[in-house]
Structure formats: structure tokens, C-alpha cells
Amino acid sequence: MFVSKMIKWGETLRKFFKDILTGKDNQTYDMGRLLWVQGAISYCIIAFFAVYKGQHWDPIAFGSGFAAILAAGGAALKIKESTEPNKNGDDSNTLNNGK
């Protein structure tokens, strides 16, 4: 019973990460999203490591920096949204709108 619950939870987690790391078609992995997630995770790890080492940590500066990373990632995804493939395989929304 425990093993089946862990397998189901693992499948759910895998689907979650696939959904946040792929484009609109949920098949094509997006380098922008991958780097955005990697940058956010790295930022948190570096901040927690600094606290662990006893270095000065400013929560306002951390929050501002983290907000900047998230905002920049969101803006980058919005800028490149016209280059993502559609779910149905139609590339009509790519650059130049298929012209």
C-alpha cells in the first residue's frame, strides 16, 4: 500500500515538473523555463548556505532579489511566447505568424 502511494506521488510530481518546464504543447522542454527554475533554486540554496555559515542575511534584500528573478523570468516567457509550438502541432503562432 505504501509503495503504491509513493509511486502515485512520484507520477504526480513528474507530471508537475513536466508541466512547468515544457511549452504550451506540454512536450517541448523550454530552456527559458528550465534556466528560470534553476536560477530560483540556486538563489535559495546560496541564501540558505549563507545562513548556515553564519553570514549576514537580509530578508528584504533576499526578497527583492528573488522577486527580480521571478519577474525577469515571467517577462522573458511573455516575450518568447509567440515562438512556442501549439498543442495540435500547428506552428502558425511561430515568428512571423507562419507567413
Phi, psi and omega in degrees: 000314181296318181296318180294325177292321179292322178295316179297319179294321178296320178294320178296317179295319178297318178295320179300311181293325177295320180295322182276344183256357180250163180284198183298332182277355181057023178234323185270117178289138186253119182298324179299315179292321179298313179293326178297311179295317179298318178296318179294317179294317179298319179300316179294317180297317179296319180294316180292327177294321178297319177295318179299321180282355178083016178282162179295136179226123181254112183296330179292316178295320178298312180298320179294316179295318180294320177297322178295319178297314181294319180293318179296320178295317178296319178295319180297319179293324178293319181296320184265008184298332181286350181262359182279142178288149178283166178296324184276007179084357179283128181262029184289345180259016178282183181307144182065014176052039176076009182277000000 
